[in-house]
Amino acid sequence: MAKRLIKYTVLIIIITCLYCAHKGPPLYVDRIDPAIKKATPINDHQIILYFSEELDTLNNNSENFIIHTMQDTLKIFTANPGNTLDQILLITEKMKPSEYEIDGKVFDKSGRMGIFKTHFLGSTKPDTIAPWLTHYSKGLHFRNFYIEFSEPVDTLSFKYYVFPKRAMLAKWQYLKNVSLVAINESDSFNYDTTYYLYIKEIQDLCGNPAQPFITTITPDTIYNPLFIKGKVMLNDTVVPCGTALIEREKILGISFVNRGEFLFEVRDSLKYLVHVFYQNFYGADSVSTSQIYNIIRLNPGALNLDSLLN
């Protein structure tokens, strides 16, 4: 009798454990809508919205918000993710020192929609900080250039060059991120080639200009580039800065001159022609990887950089 009772007890325990193991913890259900905590202008073009929880930023766009006074509506250019996932950065036209009401809707990570309304005082503080690059493509494996700026920019002010020259299309996202893609198949990037991107001009929505920038990419996965180094002299003095172009029948690359030196990545040891521009001075000479000293001497010259770029 005792043995039968023990077997029965053990069976009950096993069944109970199996049932508990398959049941698992209860699923969490988000029943709280995201709510606005505050709206804070950074300057006369930017407002940060703070929310009670992390948001699905892919579902939040400028059409979800309206900013207005009793008299007029403030145009919103774009809605960007903020510094953290519970923030949204709105880029607007220039504000007035007036009280604004903002109405909008956002979505949290669970897809719940929060409808909100709040007020803030418009800022007259000007934006004086120039945009800079926070991320960019460089080196192997790239078939397109991709650039991220620190803030939204005036896309109409974007002036750039790709060498060897290709017809490219600029695709923007949030007015901050841009991808340069070939317009057609014949302009696609080839293997065994280094491509240079020169951003000559770009400014933010307040007109603050960014510094010119150069980066290089190649579709190659394995490659052994050669490098041409050179020095730029004005009389007996090394120039502090400038811009150099490398050419063989056409412009193949661009480099900044830094403390009198330039550097180019090439694929063979044959001769190239390098042009250097510094203020109102110009110089050109043949260069190659086999030459120990590639020295470019400058003279007063009428030729300017844009005449070769365009």
C-alpha positions in Angstrom: 0.0 0.0 0.0 2.8 2.4 0.9 4.7 1.7 -2.3 1.5 2.4 -4.3 1.1 5.7 -2.5 4.7 6.7 -3.2 4.3 5.9 -6.9 1.1 7.9 -7.1 2.7 10.9 -5.4 5.7 10.8 -7.7 3.4 10.7 -10.7 1.5 13.7 -9.5 4.8 15.6 -9.0 6.0 14.8 -12.5 2.7 15.8 -14.1 2.8 19.1 -12.2 6.4 19.9 -13.2 5.7 19.2 -16.9 2.6 21.4 -16.8 4.5 24.3 -15.1 7.4 24.0 -17.6 5.2 24.4 -20.6 3.1 27.1 -19.2 5.9 29.8 -19.1 5.7 33.3 -17.7 2.7 35.5 -18.8 3.4 37.8 -21.8 3.8 41.5 -21.2 1.2 43.7 -22.9 2.0 47.4 -23.3 -1.2 49.3 -22.4 0.3 52.8 -21.9 0.4 55.3 -24.8 3.5 57.4 -25.2 3.1 60.8 -23.8 4.9 64.2 -24.3 7.0 65.4 -21.4 8.2 68.7 -22.8 9.2 70.6 -26.0 12.4 72.6 -25.8 13.8 74.8 -28.6 17.5 74.6 -29.1 17.7 77.6 -31.4 15.5 79.4 -33.9 15.3 76.4 -36.2 15.4 73.3 -34.0 13.1 71.8 -31.3 13.6 68.7 -29.2 10.5 66.8 -28.1 10.9 64.6 -25.0 8.6 61.6 -24.5 7.8 59.2 -21.7 9.2 56.1 -23.4 11.2 54.9 -26.4 9.6 55.5 -29.8 9.4 53.8 -33.1 11.2 56.5 -35.0 10.5 54.9 -38.4 6.8 55.7 -37.9 7.4 59.3 -36.9 7.6 61.9 -39.7 7.0 65.6 -40.1 3.4 65.1 -41.3 2.6 63.8 -37.8 3.2 67.3 -36.2 1.6 70.8 -36.5 3.2 73.8 -34.9 1.2 77.1 -34.9 0.3 80.3 -33.2 -3.1 82.1 -33.3 -2.0 83.8 -36.5 0.1 81.4 -38.6 1.6 77.9 -38.9 5.4 77.2 -38.5 6.6 75.1 -41.4 8.4 71.8 -40.4 11.1 70.6 -42.7 11.8 67.3 -41.2 11.4 65.1 -38.0 14.6 63.3 -37.0 15.5 60.9 -34.3 17.0 62.6 -31.3 20.0 61.8 -29.3 18.1 59.0 -27.5 15.1 56.9 -28.6 12.7 58.8 -26.4 13.4 62.1 -28.4 12.4 63.6 -31.7 14.2 66.6 -33.3 12.1 68.9 -35.4 13.7 71.2 -37.9 11.5 74.2 -38.7 11.6 77.5 -40.5 12.8 80.4 -38.4 10.7 80.9 -35.3 9.4 84.1 -33.8 9.5 84.9 -30.0 5.9 83.8 -29.7 4.1 81.1 -27.9 3.5 78.1 -30.1 1.2 75.2 -29.8 2.4 71.8 -31.1 -0.1 69.0 -31.8 1.0 65.6 -33.0 1.1 61.9 -32.7 3.9 59.4 -32.1 4.2 55.6 -31.9 6.0 53.6 -29.3 8.0 50.3 -29.8 4.7 48.3 -29.3 2.9 50.3 -32.0 0.7 52.2 -29.6 -0.1 55.7 -30.7 0.1 58.7 -28.4 -1.8 61.9 -29.4 -0.4 65.0 -27.6 -0.6 68.7 -27.4 1.8 71.1 -25.6 3.1 74.7 -25.8 6.6 76.3 -26.0 8.1 79.7 -26.4 9.8 80.2 -29.8 13.5 80.8 -29.7 15.4 83.7 -31.3 18.8 82.1 -30.6 20.7 81.8 -33.9 22.3 78.5 -35.0 26.0 79.4 -35.4 27.5 75.8 -35.4 28.6 74.5 -38.7 27.6 70.9 -39.7 30.3 68.2 -39.7 30.5 64.6 -40.9 29.6 61.9 -38.3 29.9 58.9 -40.6 31.2 58.3 -44.1 32.2 55.4 -46.3 35.9 54.8 -46.8 38.0 51.9 -48.1 37.1 48.5 -49.3 33.8 46.8 -50.3 31.9 50.0 -51.2 30.1 50.5 -54.5 28.5 53.9 -53.5 29.4 56.8 -51.2 27.4 57.3 -48.1 27.6 60.4 -45.9 26.0 61.4 -42.6 26.0 64.9 -41.3 25.7 66.1 -37.7 22.5 68.0 -38.4 20.0 68.6 -41.3 21.6 70.5 -44.2 20.4 72.6 -47.1 20.5 69.9 -49.8 20.4 72.5 -52.6 23.8 73.8 -51.3 25.4 70.4 -51.8 28.2 70.7 -54.3 30.4 67.6 -54.8 32.7 65.8 -57.4 33.4 62.2 -57.9 36.7 61.1 -59.6 37.1 59.3 -62.0 34.0 61.3 -63.1 30.7 59.5 -62.8 27.1 60.7 -63.2 25.7 60.3 -59.7 22.3 60.9 -58.0 22.1 62.2 -54.5 19.4 60.4 -52.4 18.7 62.2 -49.1 17.1 61.0 -45.9 16.1 63.3 -43.0 18.1 66.0 -44.7 21.1 64.5 -42.9 22.1 61.3 -44.7 22.9 61.1 -48.4 23.8 58.2 -50.6 25.4 58.8 -54.0 24.3 56.2 -56.5 25.1 55.8 -60.2 22.4 57.3 -62.5 22.8 54.4 -65.0 24.8 51.1 -65.3 27.6 52.7 -67.3 28.4 55.0 -64.4 28.6 52.2 -61.8 31.9 51.8 -59.9 34.4 49.3 -61.4 36.8 47.0 -59.6 40.5 47.8 -59.6 39.7 51.5 -59.3 39.9 54.0 -56.4 37.1 56.5 -56.4 37.4 59.9 -54.8 34.6 62.0 -53.4 35.2 65.7 -52.9 32.6 67.7 -51.0 33.3 71.2 -52.0 30.3 73.0 -50.4 27.5 72.2 -48.0 25.7 74.3 -45.4 23.1 73.8 -42.8 19.6 75.3 -42.9 20.9 78.5 -41.2 23.7 78.9 -43.8 26.6 77.7 -41.7 29.1 76.2 -44.1 30.9 72.9 -43.5 34.6 72.3 -44.2 35.5 70.8 -47.6 36.0 67.0 -47.3 37.6 64.1 -49.3 37.2 60.4 -48.9 38.0 57.4 -51.1 36.3 54.0 -51.7 36.7 51.0 -53.9 34.5 48.0 -54.7 37.5 45.7 -54.3 37.6 43.1 -51.5 41.4 42.5 -51.8 43.8 45.0 -53.4 47.3 46.3 -53.1 47.3 50.0 -53.9 50.4 52.1 -54.6 50.9 55.5 -53.1 52.3 58.7 -54.6 53.6 61.2 -52.1 54.7 64.7 -52.9 55.8 68.0 -51.5 54.6 71.5 -52.5 57.1 74.4 -52.5 56.6 78.1 -52.9 60.1 79.4 -53.5 62.0 77.8 -50.7 59.0 77.5 -48.3 56.7 74.6 -47.8 53.1 75.7 -48.3 50.8 75.1 -45.3 47.7 73.9 -47.3 46.2 73.7 -50.8 44.5 71.3 -53.1 46.1 68.8 -55.5 44.6 67.0 -58.5 46.0 63.9 -60.1 45.5 63.3 -63.8 46.2 60.9 -66.7 44.2 62.1 -69.7 41.4 62.9 -67.2 41.2 63.8 -63.5 41.5 60.6 -61.4 41.7 61.9 -57.9 41.9 64.8 -55.4 43.9 65.4 -52.3 44.3 68.2 -49.7 47.8 69.5 -49.2 48.6 69.4 -45.5 51.8 71.0 -44.2 53.2 70.9 -47.7 52.5 67.3 -48.5 49.9 65.4 -50.6 49.1 61.7 -51.0 47.4 59.8 -53.8 46.3 56.2 -54.0 47.0 54.7 -57.5 47.1 51.3 -59.2 50.3 51.4 -61.3 53.8 52.8 -61.2 53.5 54.8 -64.5 53.7 58.6 -64.6 50.8 60.9 -63.6 50.4 64.6 -63.8 49.7 66.5 -60.5 48.2 70.0 -60.4 48.4 72.0 -57.1 46.5 75.1 -56.2 47.3 77.4 -53.2 45.7 80.8 -52.9 46.7 82.6 -56.2 49.5 80.2 -57.0 49.6 77.2 -59.2 52.1 74.4 -60.2 52.1 71.1 -62.0 54.6 68.4 -62.7 54.8 64.7 -63.5 54.9 62.2 -60.6 55.1 58.5 -60.0 55.6 55.9 -57.3 59.2 55.3 -58.4 60.3 58.9 -57.8 61.8 59.4 -54.4 60.9 63.1 -54.3 57.8 64.3 -56.1 58.2 68.0 -55.7 55.7 70.5 -57.1 56.9 74.1 -57.3 54.3 76.9 -57.4 54.3 80.1 -59.3 51.8 83.0 -59.7 49.2 81.6 -62.0 45.8 82.4 -63.5 44.6 78.8 -63.6 42.2 78.0 -60.9 40.8 74.8 -59.4 37.3 75.1 -60.8 38.6 75.3 -64.3 39.8 71.7 -64.0 37.0 70.3 -61.9 34.2 71.4 -64.3 
